[in-house]
Amino acid sequence: MPPSFSDIVEEARLSAQALLDYGESFFNPTVRLGVTGLSRAGKTVFITALIHGLTRGGRFPVFEPYATGRIAGARLAPQPDDAVPRFAYETHVRTLIEERRWPNSTVDISELRLVIDYQRQNGADRTLTIDIVDYPGEWLLDLPLLNRSFEQWSAESLALSREGPRVKLAAPWHEHLATLSAESREDEQATLAAAKLFTDYLRACRDERFAMSLLPPGRFLMPGNLAGSPALTFAPLDVPIDGAAPDGSLWAMMRRRYEAYKDVVVRPFFRDHFARLDRQIVLVDALAAFNAGPEALHDLEAALAGILDCFRIGRSTILSSLFRPRIDRILFAATKADHLHHSSHDRLEAVLRRAVAKAADRAEYAGAAIDVVALAAVRATREAMVARGREKLPSILGTPAPGETANGDTFDGETEVATFPGDLPADPEELFKGGFRGLSSTASEQADFRFLRFRPPLLEHTAKDEPALPHIRLDRALQFLIGDRLQ
């Protein structure tokens, strides 16, 4: 299908913005790093730990320019974009270190500028600016809507809602849908009811018991200042993909609002933020999908493929920087690795690599570098061998948050406990096929400690320095994402 006039205008605007960004970057080398992830993946913690480690002296042995002393220092600079909220770094650091609580989740876009002073490998002093763009992964899953009509989106959403565990969750919405006639007169109350029931279904899918990942439109779950607006008041209808909506019908009303959602929400995000990114990390709470079962893993696989399809990927060149910016490095990170013993970290990476394999092959063919890592941006646990009868089992030790419960016990937020996470299977296919029974260390155990919410670690303060936050492989992530720009 040939591009529309609006598509041509949009491309021209993107090219103009790319040319402006390139001109600024020529005198002030800049990397725009996108940080995203699906619900509860730990985006805020990742950004906070990254900035804290670079500005306060973290331990990063794998991050070559830092480990070899070529980075002289890093500092925060004024917010670059006047229309974007600043990432509340100082508040999040206090929450983590002083209050030992996890910061609130990302619900909107924010940004922060970090300036790194370093010495090139040839001895020359240079400066690199990192613009960190934090945005919800649910927004990313909205981008494919730009290439879908209301009728196509309705058909895909309905087909998905009739599969696996979704069908029961969608029952109230399906019952209401059966009472609607797409060709009937537009009806505000029927539309409001349909939008609410559809949103309730999406919210139920996101519950950790099911851990579904494909949940567009993303703003339905985090509406912000658009709550209650017509652009967020629509729902799929059971209509033919190539059908024509009668004027003044419920169908025409839903289609109009769907198009408004793309105009008001999706296109501005793509144009003003997403299309300008150079590097990207996608954080994934893979453990939630493991716990929910193979349906959740296949749903995650489809979501990650959709995410990769959204990126303008390929090797960055001067010409592409001028007119068609491309993301040339994408890192997928399985978070919460501190909930597993280190012997399972490689297996956690293998499962995530399996989930992105097909889409990653296409991205690498286009010239983009793709990598997978298991990490914990802030490590909340430590490892130990704990005796159980005559056995000594590899365990993790941490302090559950106040009110957390397991096996009938409620924790007070002060008591450290040992848990036995067990091992992930050596073959990732066991998880995707449903043959894996869980991470319990014995077949008779029913407890699953992976979802105990551990408090951030208690750090020892010194008179001279703020303590470094412990992590797992945060330095490896930094090396992949920006190490080449600091050579």
SVG drawing of the C-alpha trace seen along z (x, -y; Angstrom):
<svg xmlns="http://www.w3.org/2000/svg" viewBox="-29 -24 76 60">
<polyline fill="none" stroke="black" stroke-width="0.4" points="0.0,0.0 1.5,-3.4 2.3,-5.8 -0.4,-8.4 0.2,-12.1 0.1,-12.2 2.8,-9.4 5.0,-11.5 4.6,-14.6 5.4,-12.5 8.6,-11.2 9.6,-14.7 9.2,-15.9 11.3,-13.0 14.0,-13.7 14.1,-17.4 14.3,-16.4 17.1,-13.9 19.0,-16.6 18.7,-18.9 19.8,-16.2 22.7,-15.3 23.8,-18.9 23.7,-19.2 25.5,-15.8 28.3,-16.9 29.5,-19.4 28.3,-17.6 28.4,-13.8 25.2,-12.4 23.6,-9.0 19.9,-8.8 19.3,-5.6 15.8,-4.3 14.9,-2.3 11.7,-0.4 10.1,2.8 6.7,4.3 5.0,4.0 7.1,4.5 10.3,5.1 12.3,2.6 12.9,-0.4 13.1,-3.0 15.5,-0.9 17.7,-0.2 18.1,-3.9 18.7,-5.0 21.3,-2.3 23.1,-3.2 23.3,-6.9 24.3,-6.2 27.0,-3.8 28.6,-6.2 28.4,-9.3 29.2,-7.8 31.8,-5.2 30.1,-1.8 31.9,1.5 31.9,2.1 34.7,4.5 33.2,5.5 32.6,1.9 36.0,1.4 36.4,-2.4 35.3,-2.6 37.4,0.4 40.6,-0.9 40.2,-4.4 39.5,-6.2 36.3,-7.7 37.3,-10.8 33.8,-11.4 30.1,-11.6 27.6,-14.3 24.0,-15.2 23.2,-18.0 20.0,-20.1 17.1,-18.4 17.4,-18.7 13.8,-18.7 11.5,-21.3 8.3,-19.5 9.4,-16.2 9.3,-15.6 12.7,-15.1 13.4,-11.6 13.2,-12.0 16.7,-10.5 17.3,-12.1 14.0,-11.0 14.5,-7.4 18.0,-7.2 16.6,-8.3 13.8,-5.7 16.3,-2.9 19.1,-3.7 17.5,-5.6 14.0,-4.1 14.9,-0.7 11.9,-0.7 11.5,-0.2 10.5,-3.3 7.1,-3.6 6.7,-2.1 7.0,-4.1 3.6,-5.5 4.8,-8.2 7.7,-9.3 10.7,-11.0 14.2,-11.9 17.6,-12.7 20.9,-13.9 24.2,-12.4 27.5,-13.8 30.6,-11.5 34.1,-12.9 36.5,-10.3 39.9,-9.7 40.0,-8.0 42.2,-5.0 44.6,-7.3 44.9,-9.6 42.6,-12.5 40.1,-13.9 36.5,-13.8 32.9,-14.2 29.9,-12.0 26.4,-13.0 23.8,-10.3 20.2,-11.3 18.3,-8.6 14.6,-8.3 12.4,-6.3 9.0,-5.1 6.5,-2.3 6.9,0.7 3.1,0.8 3.5,-2.3 5.9,-0.5 3.3,2.2 1.0,-0.5 3.3,-1.3 2.0,1.5 -1.4,-0.1 -0.2,-2.8 -0.3,-0.2 -3.6,1.4 -7.1,0.3 -9.8,0.5 -11.2,3.6 -7.8,5.3 -7.1,4.5 -10.6,5.6 -10.1,9.0 -6.7,9.6 -7.8,8.5 -10.9,10.7 -9.0,13.7 -6.4,13.3 -9.1,13.0 -10.5,16.3 -7.3,18.2 -5.8,20.0 -6.4,18.4 -7.6,15.1 -11.0,16.5 -12.2,16.7 -10.8,13.3 -12.6,11.8 -16.0,13.4 -17.7,10.2 -16.5,8.2 -17.6,10.9 -21.1,11.0 -21.5,7.3 -20.1,7.4 -22.7,10.0 -25.4,7.4 -24.0,4.8 -24.8,4.3 -22.0,2.6 -24.5,1.1 -26.8,-0.4 -26.8,-4.1 -23.8,-5.3 -24.4,-5.0 -22.2,-6.7 -23.3,-4.6 -22.8,-1.3 -19.3,-2.6 -18.4,-3.5 -19.5,-0.1 -17.5,1.7 -14.4,-0.4 -14.5,0.3 -15.1,4.1 -12.3,4.3 -9.9,2.4 -10.9,4.7 -10.0,7.7 -6.6,6.2 -5.9,5.5 -6.8,9.0 -4.4,10.4 -1.6,8.4 -2.1,10.0 0.9,12.0 -1.2,15.2 -1.4,14.9 1.4,12.4 0.2,11.7 2.3,9.3 0.4,8.4 -2.0,5.8 -2.5,2.9 -3.7,0.2 -1.2,-0.6 -2.8,-3.8 -5.9,-1.9 -3.9,-0.6 -2.1,-3.9 -4.3,-6.7 -2.8,-9.6 -4.4,-12.9 -6.3,-11.3 -8.5,-9.2 -12.2,-9.5 -11.4,-11.1 -13.0,-9.9 -9.6,-8.9 -9.5,-6.2 -13.2,-5.3 -13.5,-2.6 -13.3,1.2 -13.0,3.9 -16.1,4.9 -16.9,8.1 -16.9,6.6 -15.5,7.7 -11.9,6.6 -12.8,5.2 -16.3,3.9 -17.6,0.3 -19.0,-1.4 -22.4,-3.1 -22.4,-6.8 -23.6,-7.6 -23.2,-4.0 -21.6,-2.5 -19.0,-1.0 -18.1,-4.4 -17.9,-5.9 -15.5,-3.3 -13.4,-3.6 -13.2,-7.4 -12.1,-7.1 -9.5,-4.4 -8.0,-6.8 -8.1,-9.6 -6.1,-7.4 -3.4,-6.9 -3.4,-10.7 -3.4,-11.9 -1.2,-9.2 0.7,-6.9 2.0,-9.2 3.3,-12.0 5.2,-9.4 6.7,-7.9 7.6,-11.2 8.9,-13.1 10.6,-10.3 10.8,-6.8 12.1,-7.7 15.0,-9.6 16.5,-6.8 20.0,-5.5 20.3,-2.6 17.7,-0.6 17.4,1.7 14.2,3.7 13.8,5.0 11.8,8.3 10.4,9.8 10.8,13.4 10.3,15.0 6.7,13.8 6.1,15.5 7.8,18.7 5.5,18.8 2.4,18.2 3.1,21.1 3.8,21.8 0.9,19.6 2.4,16.6 5.8,17.4 4.4,17.7 2.6,14.4 5.9,12.8 7.6,14.2 5.0,12.6 5.3,9.3 9.1,9.3 8.8,10.0 6.3,7.1 8.7,4.9 11.6,5.7 9.4,5.2 8.7,1.6 12.4,0.5 14.0,-1.1 17.0,1.2 20.2,1.3 23.7,0.2 23.9,-3.6 25.7,-5.6 26.2,-9.3 23.4,-9.2 21.0,-7.4 21.9,-9.8 21.0,-12.7 17.7,-11.5 16.6,-8.1 17.9,-7.5 18.3,-3.9 18.7,-1.9 21.9,0.0 22.1,1.8 19.3,3.5 19.8,5.3 17.1,7.5 17.6,7.9 16.0,10.5 15.6,8.7 15.5,10.0 18.4,12.4 19.0,12.0 15.9,14.2 17.9,17.1 21.1,18.8 24.0,17.8 24.1,21.3 20.7,20.5 21.7,17.1 23.0,18.6 19.8,20.6 17.7,17.5 19.6,15.8 19.1,18.9 15.3,18.7 15.2,15.1 17.4,15.7 15.0,18.4 12.1,16.0 13.7,13.3 15.5,15.7 13.3,15.3 12.9,11.6 16.6,11.1 17.7,13.0 15.9,10.4 17.4,7.5 20.9,8.8 20.5,9.4 19.6,5.7 22.9,4.8 21.8,4.2 23.6,5.7 21.4,7.7 22.4,9.2 20.7,10.8 21.7,10.6 20.4,11.7 20.8,8.9 19.7,7.3 20.3,3.5 20.1,3.5 20.9,6.8 18.5,7.4 19.8,10.9 23.0,12.7 23.9,16.4 24.7,19.0 24.7,22.8 22.0,23.6 21.7,27.0 18.4,28.8 18.7,32.1 21.8,33.8 21.9,31.8 23.4,28.4 21.4,26.5 22.3,23.4 20.0,20.7 19.5,16.9 19.1,14.7 17.1,11.5 14.7,9.4 11.1,9.6 9.2,6.4 6.7,5.8 3.5,7.7 4.9,10.2 3.6,13.7 4.8,17.2 3.6,20.6 1.3,18.8 4.1,16.6 3.8,12.8 7.1,11.0 7.9,7.8 10.4,6.2 13.3,6.7 13.8,10.4 16.2,12.0 15.1,15.4 16.7,18.1 14.9,19.4 15.6,22.3 14.9,21.2 15.9,24.5 17.2,24.6 15.9,23.6 15.9,26.4 19.0,26.8 16.7,26.9 14.6,23.8 12.1,25.7 10.9,27.4 9.4,24.0 7.8,23.3 6.2,26.8 4.9,26.8 7.0,29.7 8.7,27.7 7.0,28.0 8.4,24.9 11.5,23.9 10.8,25.7 13.8,27.6 11.9,30.8 8.9,32.2 6.8,32.1 7.3,28.4 4.5,26.1 6.2,22.9 7.4,20.5 9.6,17.8 10.3,16.0 7.6,13.5 8.6,12.6 9.2,8.9 12.6,8.4 13.6,5.0 16.6,3.2 19.8,4.1 21.0,2.4 24.2,0.5 27.0,-0.6 27.6,-4.3 31.0,-5.8 32.0,-9.3 33.6,-9.9 31.4,-8.2 27.9,-7.1 27.9,-3.3 27.8,-1.7 24.6,0.3 25.3,4.0 24.2,5.4 24.4,8.4 25.8,7.7 24.8,4.0 28.4,3.4 27.9,5.9 24.8,4.0 26.7,0.7 29.6,2.2 27.2,3.4 25.1,0.2 27.7,-2.5 31.2,-0.9 31.9,-1.4 31.2,-5.1 33.9,-5.6 36.8,-4.1"/>
</svg>
